[in-house]
Amino acid sequence: MWRVLATVVEMFVYASVYMIIAIVGLKILGASVSPEFEKRLSQSDFGPSLICASLFIGIALVLVAVIRL
């Protein structure tokens, strides 16, 4: 019982760390690409959405590699 609870808490900690890193990465990417990056992202352009998706997948893969060590 306690092992399951510890695993769930650990999962939420890692998820919150991932969310923070993903948001910071998105802000850095948006500032470096163009000033209207977030507006283009909300207008359903495919290019910026693809860039954000690849950023999120890359961060997730790095975090999984770090957690497994």
Phi and psi restraints in degrees (range 20) as a CNS / XPLOR table:
assign (resid 1 and name C) (resid 2 and name N)
       (resid 2 and name CA) (resid 2 and name C) 1.0 -69.2 20.0 2
assign (resid 2 and name N) (resid 2 and name CA)
       (resid 2 and name C) (resid 3 and name N) 1.0 -31.0 20.0 2
assign (resid 2 and name C) (resid 3 and name N)
       (resid 3 and name CA) (resid 3 and name C) 1.0 -66.1 20.0 2
assign (resid 3 and name N) (resid 3 and name CA)
       (resid 3 and name C) (resid 4 and name N) 1.0 -39.9 20.0 2
assign (resid 3 and name C) (resid 4 and name N)
       (resid 4 and name CA) (resid 4 and name C) 1.0 -66.0 20.0 2
assign (resid 4 and name N) (resid 4 and name CA)
       (resid 4 and name C) (resid 5 and name N) 1.0 -43.1 20.0 2
assign (resid 4 and name C) (resid 5 and name N)
       (resid 5 and name CA) (resid 5 and name C) 1.0 -63.4 20.0 2
assign (resid 5 and name N) (resid 5 and name CA)
       (resid 5 and name C) (resid 6 and name N) 1.0 -41.1 20.0 2
assign (resid 5 and name C) (resid 6 and name N)
       (resid 6 and name CA) (resid 6 and name C) 1.0 -64.6 20.0 2
assign (resid 6 and name N) (resid 6 and name CA)
       (resid 6 and name C) (resid 7 and name N) 1.0 -37.3 20.0 2
assign (resid 6 and name C) (resid 7 and name N)
       (resid 7 and name CA) (resid 7 and name C) 1.0 -67.5 20.0 2
assign (resid 7 and name N) (resid 7 and name CA)
       (resid 7 and name C) (resid 8 and name N) 1.0 -40.0 20.0 2
assign (resid 7 and name C) (resid 8 and name N)
       (resid 8 and name CA) (resid 8 and name C) 1.0 -66.1 20.0 2
assign (resid 8 and name N) (resid 8 and name CA)
       (resid 8 and name C) (resid 9 and name N) 1.0 -43.0 20.0 2
assign (resid 8 and name C) (resid 9 and name N)
       (resid 9 and name CA) (resid 9 and name C) 1.0 -63.7 20.0 2
assign (resid 9 and name N) (resid 9 and name CA)
       (resid 9 and name C) (resid 10 and name N) 1.0 -42.2 20.0 2
assign (resid 9 and name C) (resid 10 and name N)
       (resid 10 and name CA) (resid 10 and name C) 1.0 -62.2 20.0 2
assign (resid 10 and name N) (resid 10 and name CA)
       (resid 10 and name C) (resid 11 and name N) 1.0 -38.8 20.0 2
assign (resid 10 and name C) (resid 11 and name N)
       (resid 11 and name CA) (resid 11 and name C) 1.0 -63.0 20.0 2
assign (resid 11 and name N) (resid 11 and name CA)
       (resid 11 and name C) (resid 12 and name N) 1.0 -42.5 20.0 2
assign (resid 11 and name C) (resid 12 and name N)
       (resid 12 and name CA) (resid 12 and name C) 1.0 -67.6 20.0 2
assign (resid 12 and name N) (resid 12 and name CA)
       (resid 12 and name C) (resid 13 and name N) 1.0 -35.7 20.0 2
assign (resid 12 and name C) (resid 13 and name N)
       (resid 13 and name CA) (resid 13 and name C) 1.0 -64.4 20.0 2
assign (resid 13 and name N) (resid 13 and name CA)
       (resid 13 and name C) (resid 14 and name N) 1.0 -48.1 20.0 2
assign (resid 13 and name C) (resid 14 and name N)
       (resid 14 and name CA) (resid 14 and name C) 1.0 -64.1 20.0 2
assign (resid 14 and name N) (resid 14 and name CA)
       (resid 14 and name C) (resid 15 and name N) 1.0 -37.2 20.0 2
assign (resid 14 and name C) (resid 15 and name N)
       (resid 15 and name CA) (resid 15 and name C) 1.0 -66.2 20.0 2
assign (resid 15 and name N) (resid 15 and name CA)
       (resid 15 and name C) (resid 16 and name N) 1.0 -40.2 20.0 2
assign (resid 15 and name C) (resid 16 and name N)
       (resid 16 and name CA) (resid 16 and name C) 1.0 -68.8 20.0 2
assign (resid 16 and name N) (resid 16 and name CA)
       (resid 16 and name C) (resid 17 and name N) 1.0 -38.2 20.0 2
assign (resid 16 and name C) (resid 17 and name N)
       (resid 17 and name CA) (resid 17 and name C) 1.0 -63.0 20.0 2
assign (resid 17 and name N) (resid 17 and name CA)
       (resid 17 and name C) (resid 18 and name N) 1.0 -42.7 20.0 2
assign (resid 17 and name C) (resid 18 and name N)
       (resid 18 and name CA) (resid 18 and name C) 1.0 -61.4 20.0 2
assign (resid 18 and name N) (resid 18 and name CA)
       (resid 18 and name C) (resid 19 and name N) 1.0 -43.7 20.0 2
assign (resid 18 and name C) (resid 19 and name N)
       (resid 19 and name CA) (resid 19 and name C) 1.0 -62.0 20.0 2
assign (resid 19 and name N) (resid 19 and name CA)
       (resid 19 and name C) (resid 20 and name N) 1.0 -42.3 20.0 2
assign (resid 19 and name C) (resid 20 and name N)
       (resid 20 and name CA) (resid 20 and name C) 1.0 -64.5 20.0 2
assign (resid 20 and name N) (resid 20 and name CA)
       (resid 20 and name C) (resid 21 and name N) 1.0 -46.5 20.0 2
assign (resid 20 and name C) (resid 21 and name N)
       (resid 21 and name CA) (resid 21 and name C) 1.0 -63.9 20.0 2
assign (resid 21 and name N) (resid 21 and name CA)
       (resid 21 and name C) (resid 22 and name N) 1.0 -39.4 20.0 2
assign (resid 21 and name C) (resid 22 and name N)
       (resid 22 and name CA) (resid 22 and name C) 1.0 -65.9 20.0 2
assign (resid 22 and name N) (resid 22 and name CA)
       (resid 22 and name C) (resid 23 and name N) 1.0 -40.7 20.0 2
assign (resid 22 and name C) (resid 23 and name N)
       (resid 23 and name CA) (resid 23 and name C) 1.0 -67.8 20.0 2
assign (resid 23 and name N) (resid 23 and name CA)
       (resid 23 and name C) (resid 24 and name N) 1.0 -42.9 20.0 2
assign (resid 23 and name C) (resid 24 and name N)
       (resid 24 and name CA) (resid 24 and name C) 1.0 -64.0 20.0 2
assign (resid 24 and name N) (resid 24 and name CA)
       (resid 24 and name C) (resid 25 and name N) 1.0 -42.7 20.0 2
assign (resid 24 and name C) (resid 25 and name N)
       (resid 25 and name CA) (resid 25 and name C) 1.0 -62.3 20.0 2
assign (resid 25 and name N) (resid 25 and name CA)
       (resid 25 and name C) (resid 26 and name N) 1.0 -39.0 20.0 2
assign (resid 25 and name C) (resid 26 and name N)
       (resid 26 and name CA) (resid 26 and name C) 1.0 -65.3 20.0 2
assign (resid 26 and name N) (resid 26 and name CA)
       (resid 26 and name C) (resid 27 and name N) 1.0 -41.0 20.0 2
assign (resid 26 and name C) (resid 27 and name N)
       (resid 27 and name CA) (resid 27 and name C) 1.0 -65.7 20.0 2
assign (resid 27 and name N) (resid 27 and name CA)
       (resid 27 and name C) (resid 28 and name N) 1.0 -41.0 20.0 2
assign (resid 27 and name C) (resid 28 and name N)
       (resid 28 and name CA) (resid 28 and name C) 1.0 -65.8 20.0 2
assign (resid 28 and name N) (resid 28 and name CA)
       (resid 28 and name C) (resid 29 and name N) 1.0 -43.8 20.0 2
assign (resid 28 and name C) (resid 29 and name N)
       (resid 29 and name CA) (resid 29 and name C) 1.0 -63.3 20.0 2
assign (resid 29 and name N) (resid 29 and name CA)
       (resid 29 and name C) (resid 30 and name N) 1.0 -42.9 20.0 2
assign (resid 29 and name C) (resid 30 and name N)
       (resid 30 and name CA) (resid 30 and name C) 1.0 -64.4 20.0 2
assign (resid 30 and name N) (resid 30 and name CA)
       (resid 30 and name C) (resid 31 and name N) 1.0 -37.0 20.0 2
assign (resid 30 and name C) (resid 31 and name N)
       (resid 31 and name CA) (resid 31 and name C) 1.0 -72.4 20.0 2
assign (resid 31 and name N) (resid 31 and name CA)
       (resid 31 and name C) (resid 32 and name N) 1.0 -30.6 20.0 2
assign (resid 31 and name C) (resid 32 and name N)
       (resid 32 and name CA) (resid 32 and name C) 1.0 -87.0 20.0 2
assign (resid 32 and name N) (resid 32 and name CA)
       (resid 32 and name C) (resid 33 and name N) 1.0 -24.1 20.0 2
assign (resid 32 and name C) (resid 33 and name N)
       (resid 33 and name CA) (resid 33 and name C) 1.0 -84.3 20.0 2
assign (resid 33 and name N) (resid 33 and name CA)
       (resid 33 and name C) (resid 34 and name N) 1.0 -62.4 20.0 2
assign (resid 33 and name C) (resid 34 and name N)
       (resid 34 and name CA) (resid 34 and name C) 1.0 -158.7 20.0 2
assign (resid 34 and name N) (resid 34 and name CA)
       (resid 34 and name C) (resid 35 and name N) 1.0 155.4 20.0 2
assign (resid 34 and name C) (resid 35 and name N)
       (resid 35 and name CA) (resid 35 and name C) 1.0 -68.7 20.0 2
assign (resid 35 and name N) (resid 35 and name CA)
       (resid 35 and name C) (resid 36 and name N) 1.0 -23.1 20.0 2
assign (resid 35 and name C) (resid 36 and name N)
       (resid 36 and name CA) (resid 36 and name C) 1.0 -105.2 20.0 2
assign (resid 36 and name N) (resid 36 and name CA)
       (resid 36 and name C) (resid 37 and name N) 1.0 30.0 20.0 2
assign (resid 36 and name C) (resid 37 and name N)
       (resid 37 and name CA) (resid 37 and name C) 1.0 -63.9 20.0 2
assign (resid 37 and name N) (resid 37 and name CA)
       (resid 37 and name C) (resid 38 and name N) 1.0 -46.0 20.0 2
assign (resid 37 and name C) (resid 38 and name N)
       (resid 38 and name CA) (resid 38 and name C) 1.0 -68.1 20.0 2
assign (resid 38 and name N) (resid 38 and name CA)
       (resid 38 and name C) (resid 39 and name N) 1.0 -33.5 20.0 2
assign (resid 38 and name C) (resid 39 and name N)
       (resid 39 and name CA) (resid 39 and name C) 1.0 -68.4 20.0 2
assign (resid 39 and name N) (resid 39 and name CA)
       (resid 39 and name C) (resid 40 and name N) 1.0 -41.4 20.0 2
assign (resid 39 and name C) (resid 40 and name N)
       (resid 40 and name CA) (resid 40 and name C) 1.0 -67.1 20.0 2
assign (resid 40 and name N) (resid 40 and name CA)
       (resid 40 and name C) (resid 41 and name N) 1.0 -32.2 20.0 2
assign (resid 40 and name C) (resid 41 and name N)
       (resid 41 and name CA) (resid 41 and name C) 1.0 -67.0 20.0 2
assign (resid 41 and name N) (resid 41 and name CA)
       (resid 41 and name C) (resid 42 and name N) 1.0 -37.5 20.0 2
assign (resid 41 and name C) (resid 42 and name N)
       (resid 42 and name CA) (resid 42 and name C) 1.0 -79.6 20.0 2
assign (resid 42 and name N) (resid 42 and name CA)
       (resid 42 and name C) (resid 43 and name N) 1.0 -12.9 20.0 2
assign (resid 42 and name C) (resid 43 and name N)
       (resid 43 and name CA) (resid 43 and name C) 1.0 -91.2 20.0 2
assign (resid 43 and name N) (resid 43 and name CA)
       (resid 43 and name C) (resid 44 and name N) 1.0 14.5 20.0 2
assign (resid 43 and name C) (resid 44 and name N)
       (resid 44 and name CA) (resid 44 and name C) 1.0 65.5 20.0 2
assign (resid 44 and name N) (resid 44 and name CA)
       (resid 44 and name C) (resid 45 and name N) 1.0 34.1 20.0 2
assign (resid 44 and name C) (resid 45 and name N)
       (resid 45 and name CA) (resid 45 and name C) 1.0 -74.4 20.0 2
assign (resid 45 and name N) (resid 45 and name CA)
       (resid 45 and name C) (resid 46 and name N) 1.0 141.3 20.0 2
assign (resid 45 and name C) (resid 46 and name N)
       (resid 46 and name CA) (resid 46 and name C) 1.0 -76.7 20.0 2
assign (resid 46 and name N) (resid 46 and name CA)
       (resid 46 and name C) (resid 47 and name N) 1.0 -35.9 20.0 2
assign (resid 46 and name C) (resid 47 and name N)
       (resid 47 and name CA) (resid 47 and name C) 1.0 -61.7 20.0 2
assign (resid 47 and name N) (resid 47 and name CA)
       (resid 47 and name C) (resid 48 and name N) 1.0 -56.7 20.0 2
assign (resid 47 and name C) (resid 48 and name N)
       (resid 48 and name CA) (resid 48 and name C) 1.0 -63.1 20.0 2
assign (resid 48 and name N) (resid 48 and name CA)
       (resid 48 and name C) (resid 49 and name N) 1.0 -32.6 20.0 2
assign (resid 48 and name C) (resid 49 and name N)
       (resid 49 and name CA) (resid 49 and name C) 1.0 -65.4 20.0 2
assign (resid 49 and name N) (resid 49 and name CA)
       (resid 49 and name C) (resid 50 and name N) 1.0 -39.1 20.0 2
assign (resid 49 and name C) (resid 50 and name N)
       (resid 50 and name CA) (resid 50 and name C) 1.0 -67.0 20.0 2
assign (resid 50 and name N) (resid 50 and name CA)
       (resid 50 and name C) (resid 51 and name N) 1.0 -39.1 20.0 2
assign (resid 50 and name C) (resid 51 and name N)
       (resid 51 and name CA) (resid 51 and name C) 1.0 -63.5 20.0 2
assign (resid 51 and name N) (resid 51 and name CA)
       (resid 51 and name C) (resid 52 and name N) 1.0 -43.8 20.0 2
assign (resid 51 and name C) (resid 52 and name N)
       (resid 52 and name CA) (resid 52 and name C) 1.0 -65.9 20.0 2
assign (resid 52 and name N) (resid 52 and name CA)
       (resid 52 and name C) (resid 53 and name N) 1.0 -40.2 20.0 2
assign (resid 52 and name C) (resid 53 and name N)
       (resid 53 and name CA) (resid 53 and name C) 1.0 -63.5 20.0 2
assign (resid 53 and name N) (resid 53 and name CA)
       (resid 53 and name C) (resid 54 and name N) 1.0 -42.3 20.0 2
assign (resid 53 and name C) (resid 54 and name N)
       (resid 54 and name CA) (resid 54 and name C) 1.0 -67.7 20.0 2
assign (resid 54 and name N) (resid 54 and name CA)
       (resid 54 and name C) (resid 55 and name N) 1.0 -33.7 20.0 2
assign (resid 54 and name C) (resid 55 and name N)
       (resid 55 and name CA) (resid 55 and name C) 1.0 -64.1 20.0 2
assign (resid 55 and name N) (resid 55 and name CA)
       (resid 55 and name C) (resid 56 and name N) 1.0 -45.7 20.0 2
assign (resid 55 and name C) (resid 56 and name N)
       (resid 56 and name CA) (resid 56 and name C) 1.0 -65.6 20.0 2
assign (resid 56 and name N) (resid 56 and name CA)
       (resid 56 and name C) (resid 57 and name N) 1.0 -40.6 20.0 2
assign (resid 56 and name C) (resid 57 and name N)
       (resid 57 and name CA) (resid 57 and name C) 1.0 -66.1 20.0 2
assign (resid 57 and name N) (resid 57 and name CA)
       (resid 57 and name C) (resid 58 and name N) 1.0 -41.2 20.0 2
assign (resid 57 and name C) (resid 58 and name N)
       (resid 58 and name CA) (resid 58 and name C) 1.0 -63.4 20.0 2
assign (resid 58 and name N) (resid 58 and name CA)
       (resid 58 and name C) (resid 59 and name N) 1.0 -43.7 20.0 2
assign (resid 58 and name C) (resid 59 and name N)
       (resid 59 and name CA) (resid 59 and name C) 1.0 -64.2 20.0 2
assign (resid 59 and name N) (resid 59 and name CA)
       (resid 59 and name C) (resid 60 and name N) 1.0 -40.3 20.0 2
assign (resid 59 and name C) (resid 60 and name N)
       (resid 60 and name CA) (resid 60 and name C) 1.0 -63.4 20.0 2
assign (resid 60 and name N) (resid 60 and name CA)
       (resid 60 and name C) (resid 61 and name N) 1.0 -41.2 20.0 2
assign (resid 60 and name C) (resid 61 and name N)
       (resid 61 and name CA) (resid 61 and name C) 1.0 -66.0 20.0 2
assign (resid 61 and name N) (resid 61 and name CA)
       (resid 61 and name C) (resid 62 and name N) 1.0 -39.5 20.0 2
assign (resid 61 and name C) (resid 62 and name N)
       (resid 62 and name CA) (resid 62 and name C) 1.0 -65.0 20.0 2
assign (resid 62 and name N) (resid 62 and name CA)
       (resid 62 and name C) (resid 63 and name N) 1.0 -44.0 20.0 2
assign (resid 62 and name C) (resid 63 and name N)
       (resid 63 and name CA) (resid 63 and name C) 1.0 -65.3 20.0 2
assign (resid 63 and name N) (resid 63 and name CA)
       (resid 63 and name C) (resid 64 and name N) 1.0 -37.3 20.0 2
assign (resid 63 and name C) (resid 64 and name N)
       (resid 64 and name CA) (resid 64 and name C) 1.0 -63.8 20.0 2
assign (resid 64 and name N) (resid 64 and name CA)
       (resid 64 and name C) (resid 65 and name N) 1.0 -40.7 20.0 2
assign (resid 64 and name C) (resid 65 and name N)
       (resid 65 and name CA) (resid 65 and name C) 1.0 -64.9 20.0 2
assign (resid 65 and name N) (resid 65 and name CA)
       (resid 65 and name C) (resid 66 and name N) 1.0 -38.0 20.0 2
assign (resid 65 and name C) (resid 66 and name N)
       (resid 66 and name CA) (resid 66 and name C) 1.0 -70.4 20.0 2
assign (resid 66 and name N) (resid 66 and name CA)
       (resid 66 and name C) (resid 67 and name N) 1.0 -40.1 20.0 2
assign (resid 66 and name C) (resid 67 and name N)
       (resid 67 and name CA) (resid 67 and name C) 1.0 -66.9 20.0 2
assign (resid 67 and name N) (resid 67 and name CA)
       (resid 67 and name C) (resid 68 and name N) 1.0 -37.6 20.0 2
assign (resid 67 and name C) (resid 68 and name N)
       (resid 68 and name CA) (resid 68 and name C) 1.0 -70.5 20.0 2
assign (resid 68 and name N) (resid 68 and name CA)
       (resid 68 and name C) (resid 69 and name N) 1.0 -19.7 20.0 2
